[in-house]
Amino acid sequence: MLNINEIHELIKRIDESSIDEFIYENEGVSLKLKKNEAPAVHVTGQAQALPAAAPAPAPQAAKPEVREAAPAQEAPKQDENLHKITSPMVGTFYASSSPEAGPYVKQGSKVSENTVVCIVEAMKLFNEIEAEVKGEIVEVLVENGQLVEYGQPLFLVKAE
């Protein structure tokens, strides 16, 4: 099974390539990565031929998705030693392993490279996110249960 760093590397490489869709299956686990650049066309039912004289419809460019900016939060502290722990995928952020358990980390917690700092749930898979840096949690940037985007900063860590 792929670990989170391998999935992150796959996403990066596919993003840089001309591949539009990638499917990985191993030991009952399936991972499907798909770019949103090309519009998807799904055809159901029977195809009908166009009359010979009818011109083919002109292709339409995909319209970029416009999202309203999230309300600005207080600007995080700027320091050259601050490391951002970002979400490696789109999903739901969970600060603890269960509703009854305390958070993995909070402001002031010391972490090492392999310390689990949270879980991001995507498609019923719970992915443990590791700090990847040794230091102290300076700020938690998201709320428990919040939807997060790929690359969204989750924590600021003062690296040692």
KOLTI-154406 format. One record per atom (N, C-alpha, C): residue number from 1; residue in one letter; atom name; x, y, z. Coordinates in nm, 4 decimals. Each point is the difference from the previous one (the first is absolute). Example, Ala and Ser with C-alpha at 12.3 -4.5 7.8 and 13.67 -1.06 7.14 Angstrom:
% residues 2
[1 "a" "N" [1.3190 -0.5690 0.7800]]
[1 "a" "CA" [-0.0890 0.1190 0.0000]]
[1 "a" "C" [0.0900 0.1200 0.0000]]
[2 "s" "N" [-0.0350 0.1050 -0.0720]]
[2 "s" "CA" [0.0820 0.1190 0.0060]]
[2 "s" "C" [-0.0770 0.1090 0.0730]]
//
This chain:
% residues 160
[1 "m" "N" [0.0848 -0.1183 0.0000]]
[1 "m" "CA" [-0.0848 0.1183 0.0000]]
[1 "m" "C" [0.0888 0.1239 0.0000]]
[2 "l" "N" [-0.0451 0.1020 -0.0682]]
[2 "l" "CA" [0.0747 0.1248 -0.0088]]
[2 "l" "C" [-0.0103 0.0771 0.1308]]
[3 "n" "N" [0.1109 0.0633 0.0403]]
[3 "n" "CA" [-0.0085 0.0881 0.1162]]
[3 "n" "C" [-0.0334 0.1409 -0.0481]]
[4 "i" "N" [-0.0244 0.0894 0.0912]]
[4 "i" "CA" [-0.0475 0.1337 -0.0329]]
[4 "i" "C" [0.1013 0.0770 -0.0837]]
[5 "n" "N" [0.1291 -0.0196 0.0258]]
[5 "n" "CA" [0.1027 0.0689 -0.0779]]
[5 "n" "C" [0.0015 -0.0487 -0.1444]]
[6 "e" "N" [-0.0200 -0.1298 -0.0206]]
[6 "e" "CA" [-0.0054 -0.0544 -0.1354]]
[6 "e" "C" [-0.1223 0.0518 -0.0749]]
[7 "i" "N" [-0.1134 0.0107 0.0686]]
[7 "i" "CA" [-0.1209 0.0540 -0.0622]]
[7 "i" "C" [0.0225 0.1461 -0.0377]]
[8 "h" "N" [0.0626 0.0745 0.0902]]
[8 "h" "CA" [0.0289 0.1408 -0.0258]]
[8 "h" "C" [0.0909 0.0131 -0.1230]]
[9 "e" "N" [0.1010 -0.0845 -0.0106]]
[9 "e" "CA" [0.0918 0.0018 -0.1144]]
[9 "e" "C" [-0.0743 -0.0367 -0.1288]]
[10 "l" "N" [-0.0903 -0.0993 0.0080]]
[10 "l" "CA" [-0.0806 -0.0370 -0.1174]]
[10 "l" "C" [-0.0838 0.1184 -0.0477]]
[11 "i" "N" [-0.0648 0.0680 0.0931]]
[11 "i" "CA" [-0.0831 0.1150 -0.0345]]
[11 "i" "C" [0.0847 0.1055 -0.0705]]
[12 "k" "N" [0.1166 0.0264 0.0543]]
[12 "k" "CA" [0.0901 0.1009 -0.0570]]
[12 "k" "C" [0.0419 -0.0396 -0.1417]]
[13 "r" "N" [0.0405 -0.1251 -0.0184]]
[13 "r" "CA" [0.0477 -0.0463 -0.1315]]
[13 "r" "C" [-0.1135 -0.0019 -0.1030]]
[14 "i" "N" [-0.1181 -0.0404 0.0412]]
[14 "i" "CA" [-0.1136 -0.0021 -0.0926]]
[14 "i" "C" [-0.0382 0.1422 -0.0378]]
[15 "d" "N" [0.0057 0.0905 0.0969]]
[15 "d" "CA" [-0.0313 0.1402 -0.0247]]
[15 "d" "C" [0.0954 0.0596 -0.1032]]
[16 "e" "N" [0.1263 -0.0413 0.0032]]
[16 "e" "CA" [0.1013 0.0514 -0.0920]]
[16 "e" "C" [-0.0023 -0.0709 -0.1356]]
[17 "s" "N" [-0.0724 -0.1104 -0.0097]]
[17 "s" "CA" [-0.0010 -0.0792 -0.1230]]
[17 "s" "C" [-0.1220 0.0319 -0.0858]]
[18 "s" "N" [-0.0078 -0.0699 -0.1142]]
[18 "s" "CA" [-0.1158 0.0166 -0.0877]]
[18 "s" "C" [-0.1093 -0.1022 0.0309]]
[19 "i" "N" [0.0194 -0.0821 0.1025]]
[19 "i" "CA" [-0.0986 -0.0999 0.0409]]
[19 "i" "C" [-0.1205 0.0704 0.0613]]
[20 "d" "N" [-0.1204 -0.0398 -0.0412]]
[20 "d" "CA" [-0.1221 0.0595 0.0555]]
[20 "d" "C" [-0.0573 -0.0824 0.1139]]
[21 "e" "N" [0.0256 -0.1312 -0.0012]]
[21 "e" "CA" [-0.0583 -0.0875 0.1010]]
[21 "e" "C" [0.0976 -0.1131 0.0306]]
[22 "f" "N" [0.0073 -0.0376 0.1278]]
[22 "f" "CA" [0.0894 -0.1074 0.0439]]
[22 "f" "C" [-0.0757 -0.0863 0.1003]]
[23 "i" "N" [0.0058 -0.1317 -0.0176]]
[23 "i" "CA" [-0.0652 -0.0926 0.0929]]
[23 "i" "C" [0.1039 -0.0996 0.0490]]
[24 "y" "N" [0.0074 -0.0163 0.1326]]
[24 "y" "CA" [0.0921 -0.0943 0.0626]]
[24 "y" "C" [-0.0834 -0.0952 0.0844]]
[25 "e" "N" [0.0180 -0.1310 -0.0226]]
[25 "e" "CA" [-0.0705 -0.1000 0.0798]]
[25 "e" "C" [0.1008 -0.1003 0.0523]]
[26 "n" "N" [-0.0085 -0.0299 0.1306]]
[26 "n" "CA" [0.0900 -0.0961 0.0623]]
[26 "n" "C" [-0.0625 -0.0491 0.1296]]
[27 "e" "N" [-0.0063 -0.1290 0.0177]]
[27 "e" "CA" [-0.0484 -0.0624 0.1241]]
[27 "e" "C" [-0.1355 0.0549 0.0445]]
[28 "g" "N" [-0.0917 0.0134 -0.0931]]
[28 "g" "CA" [-0.1352 0.0447 0.0339]]
[28 "g" "C" [-0.0143 0.1500 0.0193]]
[29 "v" "N" [0.1088 0.0764 -0.0166]]
[29 "v" "CA" [-0.0055 0.1450 0.0141]]
[29 "v" "C" [0.0100 0.0607 -0.1386]]
[30 "s" "N" [-0.0869 0.0962 -0.0267]]
[30 "s" "CA" [-0.0015 0.0660 -0.1300]]
[30 "s" "C" [0.0182 0.1495 0.0199]]
[31 "l" "N" [0.0907 0.0583 -0.0784]]
[31 "l" "CA" [0.0262 0.1434 0.0057]]
[31 "l" "C" [-0.0207 0.0546 -0.1401]]
[32 "k" "N" [-0.0877 0.0982 -0.0143]]
[32 "k" "CA" [-0.0275 0.0603 -0.1300]]
[32 "k" "C" [0.0313 0.1486 0.0092]]
[33 "l" "N" [0.0906 0.0454 -0.0851]]
[33 "l" "CA" [0.0361 0.1410 -0.0068]]
[33 "l" "C" [-0.0422 0.0518 -0.1364]]
[34 "k" "N" [-0.0675 0.1137 -0.0011]]
[34 "k" "CA" [-0.0520 0.0532 -0.1251]]
[34 "k" "C" [0.0175 0.1506 -0.0014]]
[35 "k" "N" [0.0544 0.0515 -0.1088]]
[35 "k" "CA" [0.0158 0.1440 -0.0149]]
[35 "k" "C" [-0.1345 0.0620 -0.0337]]
[36 "n" "N" [-0.0193 0.1232 0.0392]]
[36 "n" "CA" [-0.1234 0.0714 -0.0307]]
[36 "n" "C" [0.0143 0.0910 -0.1202]]
[37 "e" "N" [0.1118 -0.0085 -0.0721]]
[37 "e" "CA" [0.0241 0.0900 -0.1125]]
[37 "e" "C" [-0.0903 -0.0300 -0.1191]]
[38 "a" "N" [-0.0146 -0.1273 -0.0339]]
[38 "a" "CA" [-0.0791 -0.0369 -0.1170]]
[38 "a" "C" [-0.1437 -0.0295 0.0419]]
[39 "p" "N" [-0.0996 0.0538 -0.0725]]
[39 "p" "CA" [-0.1376 -0.0305 0.0363]]
[39 "p" "C" [-0.0300 -0.1474 -0.0274]]
[40 "a" "N" [-0.0685 -0.0626 0.0899]]
[40 "a" "CA" [-0.0356 -0.1409 -0.0147]]
[40 "a" "C" [-0.1266 -0.0103 -0.0842]]
[41 "v" "N" [-0.0047 -0.0988 -0.0892]]
[41 "v" "CA" [-0.1169 -0.0220 -0.0834]]
[41 "v" "C" [-0.0491 -0.1409 0.0281]]
[42 "h" "N" [-0.1229 -0.0121 0.0469]]
[42 "h" "CA" [-0.0607 -0.1294 0.0273]]
[42 "h" "C" [-0.1158 -0.0187 -0.0972]]
[43 "v" "N" [0.0017 -0.1080 -0.0764]]
[43 "v" "CA" [-0.1052 -0.0270 -0.0967]]
[43 "v" "C" [-0.0737 -0.1249 0.0452]]
[44 "t" "N" [-0.1316 0.0104 0.0106]]
[44 "t" "CA" [-0.0809 -0.1160 0.0342]]
[44 "t" "C" [-0.1059 -0.0179 -0.1072]]
[45 "g" "N" [-0.0493 -0.1192 -0.0141]]
[45 "g" "CA" [-0.1020 -0.0269 -0.0999]]
[45 "g" "C" [0.0632 -0.0260 -0.1354]]
[46 "q" "N" [-0.0809 0.0035 -0.1074]]
[46 "q" "CA" [0.0488 -0.0269 -0.1340]]
[46 "q" "C" [0.0486 0.1282 -0.0649]]
[47 "a" "N" [0.1116 -0.0118 -0.0697]]
[47 "a" "CA" [0.0532 0.1149 -0.0724]]
[47 "a" "C" [-0.0791 0.0179 -0.1277]]
[48 "q" "N" [-0.0237 0.1227 -0.0388]]
[48 "q" "CA" [-0.0699 0.0281 -0.1244]]
[48 "q" "C" [0.0949 0.0748 -0.0916]]
[49 "a" "N" [0.0002 -0.0370 -0.1266]]
[49 "a" "CA" [0.0861 0.0657 -0.0970]]
[49 "a" "C" [-0.0565 0.1369 -0.0335]]
[50 "l" "N" [0.0887 0.0966 -0.0214]]
[50 "l" "CA" [-0.0422 0.1330 -0.0432]]
[50 "l" "C" [-0.0261 -0.0049 -0.1493]]
[51 "p" "N" [-0.0917 0.0789 -0.0493]]
[51 "p" "CA" [-0.0194 0.0061 -0.1449]]
[51 "p" "C" [0.1312 0.0422 -0.0660]]
[52 "a" "N" [0.0254 -0.0487 -0.1202]]
[52 "a" "CA" [0.1261 0.0247 -0.0678]]
[52 "a" "C" [0.0267 0.1483 -0.0191]]
[53 "a" "N" [-0.1033 0.0816 -0.0204]]
[53 "a" "CA" [0.0188 0.1417 -0.0279]]
[53 "a" "C" [0.0208 0.0819 0.1263]]
[54 "a" "N" [-0.0290 -0.0568 0.1147]]
[54 "a" "CA" [0.0098 0.0775 0.1245]]
[54 "a" "C" [0.1464 0.0159 0.0400]]
[55 "p" "N" [0.0422 0.1240 0.0274]]
[55 "p" "CA" [0.1379 0.0205 0.0427]]
[55 "p" "C" [0.0179 -0.0515 0.1435]]
[56 "a" "N" [0.1198 -0.0422 0.0296]]
[56 "a" "CA" [0.0301 -0.0472 0.1354]]
[56 "a" "C" [-0.0039 0.1189 0.0940]]
[57 "p" "N" [-0.0521 -0.0190 0.1216]]
[57 "p" "CA" [-0.0036 0.1115 0.0942]]
[57 "p" "C" [0.1414 0.0425 0.0380]]
[58 "a" "N" [0.0190 0.1293 0.0154]]
[58 "a" "CA" [0.1315 0.0530 0.0376]]
[58 "a" "C" [0.0302 -0.0380 0.1441]]
[59 "p" "N" [0.1228 -0.0422 0.0259]]
[59 "p" "CA" [0.0331 -0.0343 0.1385]]
[59 "p" "C" [-0.0010 0.1251 0.0859]]
[60 "q" "N" [-0.0457 -0.0162 0.1211]]
[60 "q" "CA" [-0.0046 0.1124 0.0930]]
[60 "q" "C" [0.1107 -0.0172 0.1024]]
[61 "a" "N" [0.0651 0.1096 0.0277]]
[61 "a" "CA" [0.1067 -0.0042 0.1004]]
[61 "a" "C" [-0.0621 -0.0188 0.1375]]
[62 "a" "N" [0.0681 -0.0746 0.0818]]
[62 "a" "CA" [-0.0487 -0.0201 0.1367]]
[62 "a" "C" [0.0064 0.1333 0.0733]]
[63 "k" "N" [-0.1065 0.0317 0.0682]]
[63 "k" "CA" [-0.0029 0.1243 0.0769]]
[63 "k" "C" [0.0684 -0.0229 0.1329]]
[64 "p" "N" [0.0898 0.0896 0.0382]]
[64 "p" "CA" [0.0648 -0.0186 0.1295]]
[64 "p" "C" [-0.1014 0.0159 0.1121]]
[65 "e" "N" [0.0160 -0.0825 0.1024]]
[65 "e" "CA" [-0.0895 0.0056 0.1144]]
[65 "e" "C" [0.0360 0.1208 0.0841]]
[66 "v" "N" [-0.0981 0.0820 0.0302]]
[66 "v" "CA" [0.0233 0.1187 0.0803]]
[66 "v" "C" [-0.0590 -0.0253 0.1378]]
[67 "r" "N" [0.0847 0.0095 0.0984]]
[67 "r" "CA" [-0.0465 -0.0197 0.1378]]
[67 "r" "C" [0.0170 0.1295 0.0760]]
[68 "e" "N" [-0.0937 0.0229 0.0874]]
[68 "e" "CA" [0.0094 0.1164 0.0850]]
[68 "e" "C" [0.1085 -0.0236 0.1030]]
[69 "a" "N" [0.0807 0.0994 0.0221]]
[69 "a" "CA" [0.1094 -0.0145 0.0962]]
[69 "a" "C" [-0.0568 -0.0194 0.1400]]
[70 "a" "N" [0.0645 -0.0875 0.0753]]
[70 "a" "CA" [-0.0421 -0.0232 0.1382]]
[70 "a" "C" [0.0287 0.1255 0.0804]]
[71 "p" "N" [-0.0776 0.0247 0.1047]]
[71 "p" "CA" [0.0260 0.1185 0.0804]]
[71 "p" "C" [0.1422 -0.0051 0.0544]]
[72 "a" "N" [0.0664 0.1126 -0.0100]]
[72 "a" "CA" [0.1396 0.0060 0.0448]]
[72 "a" "C" [0.0073 -0.0184 0.1503]]
[73 "q" "N" [0.0880 -0.0910 0.0392]]
[73 "q" "CA" [0.0228 -0.0189 0.1419]]
[73 "q" "C" [0.1170 0.0885 0.0388]]
[74 "e" "N" [0.0252 0.0067 0.1275]]
[74 "e" "CA" [0.1121 0.0768 0.0476]]
[74 "e" "C" [0.1268 -0.0511 -0.0679]]
[75 "a" "N" [0.0813 0.0907 -0.0506]]
[75 "a" "CA" [0.1207 -0.0401 -0.0723]]
[75 "a" "C" [0.0915 -0.0804 0.0913]]
[76 "p" "N" [0.0455 -0.1190 -0.0474]]
[76 "p" "CA" [0.0886 -0.0793 0.0827]]
[76 "p" "C" [0.1329 0.0709 0.0210]]
[77 "k" "N" [0.0623 -0.0314 0.1093]]
[77 "k" "CA" [0.1280 0.0601 0.0332]]
[77 "k" "C" [0.1015 -0.0348 -0.1081]]
[78 "q" "N" [0.0786 0.0968 -0.0428]]
[78 "q" "CA" [0.1002 -0.0234 -0.1037]]
[78 "q" "C" [0.1368 -0.0156 0.0663]]
[79 "d" "N" [0.0657 -0.1089 -0.0304]]
[79 "d" "CA" [0.1318 -0.0284 0.0542]]
[79 "d" "C" [0.0661 -0.0966 -0.0960]]
[80 "e" "N" [0.1249 0.0223 -0.0288]]
[80 "e" "CA" [0.0685 -0.0872 -0.0960]]
[80 "e" "C" [0.0138 -0.1424 0.0508]]
[81 "n" "N" [-0.0126 -0.0240 0.1297]]
[81 "n" "CA" [0.0091 -0.1349 0.0549]]
[81 "n" "C" [-0.1353 -0.0698 0.0076]]
[82 "l" "N" [-0.1076 0.0658 -0.0455]]
[82 "l" "CA" [-0.1317 -0.0622 0.0052]]
[82 "l" "C" [-0.0193 -0.0917 -0.1199]]
[83 "h" "N" [-0.0457 -0.1201 0.0275]]
[83 "h" "CA" [-0.0275 -0.0996 -0.1031]]
[83 "h" "C" [-0.1512 -0.0203 -0.0035]]
[84 "k" "N" [-0.0576 -0.0034 -0.1196]]
[84 "k" "CA" [-0.1432 -0.0265 -0.0149]]
[84 "k" "C" [-0.0199 -0.1486 -0.0222]]
[85 "i" "N" [-0.0854 -0.0604 0.0807]]
[85 "i" "CA" [-0.0449 -0.1369 -0.0261]]
[85 "i" "C" [-0.1268 0.0161 -0.0817]]
[86 "t" "N" [0.0012 -0.0520 -0.1224]]
[86 "t" "CA" [-0.1122 0.0191 -0.0909]]
[86 "t" "C" [-0.0757 -0.1300 -0.0222]]
[87 "s" "N" [-0.1223 0.0136 -0.0440]]
[87 "s" "CA" [-0.0822 -0.1164 -0.0299]]
[87 "s" "C" [0.0440 -0.0614 -0.1323]]
[88 "p" "N" [0.0283 -0.1300 -0.0017]]
[88 "p" "CA" [0.0424 -0.0647 -0.1237]]
[88 "p" "C" [-0.1171 -0.0375 -0.0907]]
[89 "m" "N" [-0.1220 0.0323 0.0433]]
[89 "m" "CA" [-0.1179 -0.0383 -0.0777]]
[89 "m" "C" [-0.1208 0.0823 0.0428]]
[90 "v" "N" [-0.1044 -0.0101 -0.0767]]
[90 "v" "CA" [-0.1282 0.0603 0.0351]]
[90 "v" "C" [-0.0694 -0.0960 0.0956]]
[91 "g" "N" [-0.0563 0.0510 0.1079]]
[91 "g" "CA" [-0.0690 -0.0869 0.0946]]
[91 "g" "C" [-0.0480 0.0767 0.1214]]
[92 "t" "N" [-0.0302 -0.0745 0.1049]]
[92 "t" "CA" [-0.0471 0.0578 0.1258]]
[92 "t" "C" [0.1095 -0.0119 0.1039]]
[93 "f" "N" [0.0327 0.1110 0.0652]]
[93 "f" "CA" [0.1045 0.0060 0.1015]]
[93 "f" "C" [-0.0549 -0.0460 0.1348]]
[94 "y" "N" [0.0711 -0.0932 0.0636]]
[94 "y" "CA" [-0.0337 -0.0418 0.1355]]
[94 "y" "C" [0.1231 0.0153 0.0880]]
[95 "a" "N" [-0.0162 0.0691 0.1118]]
[95 "a" "CA" [0.1105 0.0267 0.0919]]
[95 "a" "C" [0.0320 -0.1196 0.0888]]
[96 "s" "N" [-0.0919 -0.0980 0.0096]]
[96 "s" "CA" [0.0214 -0.1155 0.0870]]
[96 "s" "C" [-0.0473 -0.1271 -0.0695]]
[97 "s" "N" [0.0357 -0.1136 0.0598]]
[97 "s" "CA" [-0.0351 -0.1291 -0.0595]]
[97 "s" "C" [-0.1473 -0.0365 0.0190]]
[98 "s" "N" [-0.0671 0.0621 0.0984]]
[98 "s" "CA" [-0.1426 -0.0224 0.0228]]
[98 "s" "C" [-0.0576 0.1217 0.0716]]
[99 "p" "N" [-0.1313 0.0152 -0.0023]]
[99 "p" "CA" [-0.0604 0.1155 0.0662]]
[99 "p" "C" [0.0308 0.0067 0.1508]]
[100 "e" "N" [0.0196 -0.1168 0.0617]]
[100 "e" "CA" [0.0261 -0.0031 0.1442]]
[100 "e" "C" [0.1467 0.0279 0.0340]]
[101 "a" "N" [0.0901 -0.0218 -0.0938]]
[101 "a" "CA" [0.1436 0.0156 0.0251]]
[101 "a" "C" [0.0411 0.1464 -0.0098]]
[102 "g" "N" [0.1078 0.0334 0.0683]]
[102 "g" "CA" [0.0557 0.1341 -0.0092]]
[102 "g" "C" [0.0721 0.0180 -0.1327]]
[103 "p" "N" [0.0312 0.1247 -0.0369]]
[103 "p" "CA" [0.0682 0.0240 -0.1274]]
[103 "p" "C" [0.1408 -0.0601 0.0000]]
[104 "y" "N" [0.0452 -0.0386 -0.1183]]
[104 "y" "CA" [0.1367 -0.0514 -0.0136]]
[104 "y" "C" [0.0999 0.1045 0.0479]]
[105 "v" "N" [-0.0180 0.1241 -0.0467]]
[105 "v" "CA" [0.0876 0.1110 0.0387]]
[105 "v" "C" [-0.0833 0.1261 0.0187]]
[106 "k" "N" [0.0559 0.0944 0.0706]]
[106 "k" "CA" [-0.0621 0.1314 0.0154]]
[106 "k" "C" [0.1123 0.1028 0.0035]]
[107 "q" "N" [-0.0351 0.1253 0.0077]]
[107 "q" "CA" [0.1001 0.1053 0.0053]]
[107 "q" "C" [0.0938 -0.0247 0.1177]]
[108 "g" "N" [0.1300 0.0013 -0.0277]]
[108 "g" "CA" [0.0997 -0.0248 0.1037]]
[108 "g" "C" [0.0500 -0.1432 0.0049]]
[109 "s" "N" [-0.0652 -0.0923 -0.0705]]
[109 "s" "CA" [0.0433 -0.1406 -0.0020]]
[109 "s" "C" [0.1324 -0.0139 -0.0734]]
[110 "k" "N" [0.0873 -0.0850 0.0526]]
[110 "k" "CA" [0.1265 -0.0332 -0.0665]]
[110 "k" "C" [-0.0255 -0.1167 -0.0942]]
[111 "v" "N" [0.0563 0.0072 -0.1200]]
[111 "v" "CA" [-0.0173 -0.1066 -0.0982]]
[111 "v" "C" [0.1350 -0.0390 -0.0602]]
[112 "s" "N" [0.0069 -0.1240 -0.0478]]
[112 "s" "CA" [0.1158 -0.0450 -0.0767]]
[112 "s" "C" [-0.0485 -0.0294 -0.1415]]
[113 "e" "N" [0.0900 -0.0420 -0.0870]]
[113 "e" "CA" [-0.0341 -0.0212 -0.1402]]
[113 "e" "C" [-0.1149 -0.0993 -0.0197]]
[114 "n" "N" [-0.0081 -0.1032 0.0835]]
[114 "n" "CA" [-0.1023 -0.1038 -0.0198]]
[114 "n" "C" [-0.1156 0.0087 0.0991]]
[115 "t" "N" [-0.0154 0.1125 0.0686]]
[115 "t" "CA" [-0.1125 0.0196 0.0908]]
[115 "t" "C" [-0.1284 0.0205 -0.0800]]
[116 "v" "N" [-0.1035 -0.0785 0.0307]]
[116 "v" "CA" [-0.1303 0.0179 -0.0649]]
[116 "v" "C" [-0.0622 0.1258 0.0602]]
[117 "v" "N" [-0.0381 0.0945 -0.0890]]
[117 "v" "CA" [-0.0563 0.1265 0.0473]]
[117 "v" "C" [-0.1508 0.0096 -0.0212]]
[118 "c" "N" [-0.0540 -0.0809 -0.0934]]
[118 "c" "CA" [-0.1434 0.0033 -0.0275]]
[118 "c" "C" [-0.0353 -0.1137 -0.0948]]
[119 "i" "N" [-0.1282 -0.0066 -0.0331]]
[119 "i" "CA" [-0.0497 -0.0943 -0.1000]]
[119 "i" "C" [-0.0756 0.0810 -0.1040]]
[120 "v" "N" [0.0199 -0.0355 -0.1282]]
[120 "v" "CA" [-0.0821 0.0564 -0.1069]]
[120 "v" "C" [-0.0762 -0.1172 -0.0599]]
[121 "e" "N" [-0.1325 0.0076 0.0105]]
[121 "e" "CA" [-0.0860 -0.1072 -0.0513]]
[121 "e" "C" [-0.0425 0.0361 -0.1413]]
[122 "a" "N" [0.0265 -0.0938 -0.0917]]
[122 "a" "CA" [-0.0398 0.0185 -0.1394]]
[122 "a" "C" [-0.0599 -0.1304 -0.0495]]
[123 "m" "N" [-0.1218 0.0049 -0.0456]]
[123 "m" "CA" [-0.0696 -0.1169 -0.0545]]
[123 "m" "C" [0.0039 -0.1184 0.0967]]
[124 "k" "N" [-0.0326 0.0262 0.1243]]
[124 "k" "CA" [-0.0089 -0.1015 0.1062]]
[124 "k" "C" [0.1355 -0.0607 0.0370]]
[125 "l" "N" [0.1098 0.0587 -0.0467]]
[125 "l" "CA" [0.1336 -0.0433 0.0400]]
[125 "l" "C" [0.0565 0.1052 0.0942]]
[126 "f" "N" [0.0494 -0.0435 0.1143]]
[126 "f" "CA" [0.0540 0.0902 0.1006]]
[126 "f" "C" [0.1517 -0.0004 -0.0121]]
[127 "n" "N" [0.0558 0.1128 -0.0439]]
[127 "n" "CA" [0.1422 0.0127 -0.0282]]
[127 "n" "C" [0.0682 0.0788 0.1108]]
[128 "e" "N" [0.0951 -0.0651 0.0688]]
[128 "e" "CA" [0.0737 0.0677 0.1058]]
[128 "e" "C" [0.1028 0.0929 -0.0644]]
[129 "i" "N" [0.0018 0.1243 0.0437]]
[129 "i" "CA" [0.0935 0.0991 -0.0529]]
[129 "i" "C" [0.1106 0.0190 0.1029]]
[130 "e" "N" [0.1245 -0.0101 -0.0465]]
[130 "e" "CA" [0.1152 0.0134 0.0889]]
[130 "e" "C" [0.0604 0.1394 -0.0137]]
[131 "a" "N" [0.0718 0.0421 0.1049]]
[131 "a" "CA" [0.0564 0.1345 0.0051]]
[131 "a" "C" [0.1074 0.0233 -0.1065]]
[132 "e" "N" [0.0810 -0.1005 -0.0310]]
[132 "e" "CA" [0.1089 0.0089 -0.0969]]
[132 "e" "C" [0.1098 0.0974 0.0393]]
[133 "v" "N" [-0.0069 0.0563 0.1199]]
[133 "v" "CA" [0.1023 0.0921 0.0484]]
[133 "v" "C" [0.0023 -0.0065 0.1527]]
[134 "k" "N" [0.1165 0.0218 0.0582]]
[134 "k" "CA" [0.0115 0.0015 0.1458]]
[134 "k" "C" [-0.0160 0.1438 0.0463]]
[135 "g" "N" [-0.0828 0.0204 0.1035]]
[135 "g" "CA" [-0.0204 0.1351 0.0493]]
[135 "g" "C" [-0.1180 0.0101 0.0943]]
[136 "e" "N" [-0.0590 0.1201 0.0054]]
[136 "e" "CA" [-0.1125 0.0285 0.0897]]
[136 "e" "C" [-0.1155 0.0586 -0.0810]]
[137 "i" "N" [-0.1217 -0.0501 0.0263]]
[137 "i" "CA" [-0.1198 0.0520 -0.0662]]
[137 "i" "C" [-0.0227 0.1435 0.0485]]
[138 "v" "N" [0.0029 0.0946 -0.0942]]
[138 "v" "CA" [-0.0201 0.1406 0.0328]]
[138 "v" "C" [-0.1467 0.0375 -0.0148]]
[139 "e" "N" [-0.0640 -0.0599 -0.1025]]
[139 "e" "CA" [-0.1400 0.0356 -0.0252]]
[139 "e" "C" [-0.0712 -0.1136 -0.0733]]
[140 "v" "N" [-0.1244 -0.0252 0.0420]]
[140 "v" "CA" [-0.0877 -0.0935 -0.0705]]
[140 "v" "C" [-0.0888 0.0872 -0.0881]]
[141 "l" "N" [0.0045 -0.0232 -0.1323]]
[141 "l" "CA" [-0.0649 0.0911 -0.0941]]
[141 "l" "C" [-0.1408 -0.0411 -0.0415]]
[142 "v" "N" [-0.0450 -0.1211 0.0389]]
[142 "v" "CA" [-0.1327 -0.0478 -0.0398]]
[142 "v" "C" [-0.0760 -0.0537 0.1204]]
[143 "e" "N" [-0.1309 -0.0084 -0.0151]]
[143 "e" "CA" [-0.0880 -0.0494 0.1054]]
[143 "e" "C" [-0.0271 -0.1489 -0.0181]]
[144 "n" "N" [-0.0261 -0.0705 0.1075]]
[144 "n" "CA" [-0.0358 -0.1415 -0.0061]]
[144 "n" "C" [-0.1273 -0.0156 -0.0828]]
[145 "g" "N" [0.0016 -0.0944 -0.0948]]
[145 "g" "CA" [-0.1161 -0.0246 -0.0850]]
[145 "g" "C" [-0.0081 0.0889 -0.1226]]
[146 "q" "N" [0.0963 0.0898 -0.0175]]
[146 "q" "CA" [-0.0011 0.0927 -0.1130]]
[146 "q" "C" [0.0455 -0.0706 -0.1272]]
[147 "l" "N" [-0.0621 0.0342 -0.1127]]
[147 "l" "CA" [0.0454 -0.0493 -0.1298]]
[147 "l" "C" [0.1275 0.0732 -0.0370]]
[148 "v" "N" [0.0985 -0.0744 -0.0491]]
[148 "v" "CA" [0.1269 0.0605 -0.0391]]
[148 "v" "C" [0.0302 -0.0338 -0.1458]]
[149 "e" "N" [0.0755 0.0856 -0.0638]]
[149 "e" "CA" [0.0389 -0.0152 -0.1400]]
[149 "e" "C" [0.1415 -0.0562 -0.0082]]
[150 "y" "N" [0.0355 -0.0516 -0.1161]]
[150 "y" "CA" [0.1359 -0.0460 -0.0255]]
[150 "y" "C" [0.0953 0.1183 0.0150]]
[151 "g" "N" [0.1052 -0.0164 0.0782]]
[151 "g" "CA" [0.1002 0.1044 0.0183]]
[151 "g" "C" [-0.0352 0.1053 0.1028]]
[152 "q" "N" [-0.1180 -0.0080 0.0610]]
[152 "q" "CA" [-0.0415 0.0989 0.0995]]
[152 "q" "C" [0.0834 -0.0157 0.1267]]
[153 "p" "N" [0.0560 0.1084 0.0519]]
[153 "p" "CA" [0.0759 -0.0083 0.1259]]
[153 "p" "C" [-0.0913 -0.0405 0.1156]]
[154 "l" "N" [0.0474 -0.0961 0.0797]]
[154 "l" "CA" [-0.0747 -0.0489 0.1160]]
[154 "l" "C" [0.0616 0.0488 0.1309]]
[155 "f" "N" [0.1328 0.0007 0.0054]]
[155 "f" "CA" [0.0738 0.0376 0.1208]]
[155 "f" "C" [0.1215 0.0837 -0.0389]]
[156 "l" "N" [0.0420 0.0851 0.0933]]
[156 "l" "CA" [0.1290 0.0680 -0.0119]]
[156 "l" "C" [0.0886 -0.0583 0.1100]]
[157 "v" "N" [0.1217 -0.0405 -0.0378]]
[157 "v" "CA" [0.0932 -0.0615 0.0930]]
[157 "v" "C" [0.1271 0.0820 0.0014]]
[158 "k" "N" [0.0465 0.0354 0.1178]]
[158 "k" "CA" [0.1301 0.0655 0.0122]]
[158 "k" "C" [0.1048 -0.1102 -0.0013]]
[159 "a" "N" [0.0723 -0.0080 -0.1115]]
[159 "a" "CA" [0.0973 -0.1065 -0.0198]]
[159 "a" "C" [0.1210 0.0208 0.0916]]
[160 "e" "N" [0.0542 -0.1129 0.0445]]
[160 "e" "CA" [0.1195 0.0048 0.0846]]
[160 "e" "C" [0.1235 -0.0190 -0.0822]]
//
